[in-house]
Amino acid sequence: MNPEIITLGEPLIEFSASTEGDLCDGNVFVQGFGGDTSNFAVSVARSGGKVRYITSIGTDPFGRALMALWKKEGVDVAAVDQTDQYKTGIYFISRNNGKHEFTYFRKNSAASRMTPEILPVDAIRNAKIFHLSGITQGISISACDTSSKALAIANESKTLVSYDPNLRTDLWDLDRARAMIHATVPKTDIFFPSFDDACLLTGLKTPEDITDFYLTLGTKTIVLKLGEKGALLAHGMKMDYFDPYPVEPVDASGAGDTFCGAFLAENVTGSSLDDCMRFAGTAAALSTTGIGCVAPIPTREKIVYAMEKLNRR
């Protein structure tokens, strides 16, 4: 498979609480899969796109489970580095009053130890889109170096670059994160911040001011994810709001990653940006109707059916 979309990052094994309560409240935890770029890759594949994942995982049972997942989903694993020197990271999700609490065990994970030598240079050069995450830049110095090298390869070869800052202040200091993220934005073509992340990064308070700021930095297209309020597309002189697809949400932990994956899978088909927004918004909404990051990600058939059903109302 020649991948149209390539992404780089850290996959994780997820343990998600089946009911609300603190981590140690006697909750039953459902094993799933996570890591923003892994979620993204599955979203691309389920949305009908061809995607390759660049990462490093342990040869432990968790790493083997992730490999099985990607192969089942049709994610290209040719660039997955497997090592017996480091372990695969895990995390737990608990929920209280609708808010998520994440507890990570990822220090010195295999992915955090990856280096530029694992990069498939020709594949990045020949891909249509390279997708980068701020989490990948934040997990370690070597992962950040790997991200920078991949970004340079994509820029040199005119491969379209998409970027989700996915700000995590438990990974790196806000000032350092802001400096790296804002240095990366001018090197990207499509920027996917969430509203909350963008407020922290810029100090601005309105979607319009945020999109103006990032357009000034030099990115061509901004998709500002507004959660339950939908999303805002800014491209050139055009700025449009897109309403959310109506659902009863249960767990939104993987919605942003699902949005990005669905948007780019639709983008490589030649669809307009507006159509990509509607497709991605529907996918993200549907992904909130189940527990965990990966299990609820919808297939292309479910996304199209939901859009058609809404249009018939």
Secondary structure by P-SEA (a helix, b strand, c coil): ccccbbbbbbbbbbbbbccccccccbbbbbbbbbcaaaaaaaaaaaabbbbbbbbcccccaaaaaaaaaaaaaccccccbbbbccbbbbbbbbbbcccbbbbbbcccccccccccccccaaaaaaaccbbbbbcccccccaaaaaaaaaaaaaaaaaccbbbbbcccccccccaaaaaaaaaaacccccbbbbcaaaaaaacccccaaaaaaaaaaacccccccccccccbbbbcccbbbbbbccccccccccaaaaaaaaaaaaaaaacccaaaaaaaaaaaaaaaacccccccccccaaaaaaaaaaaaac
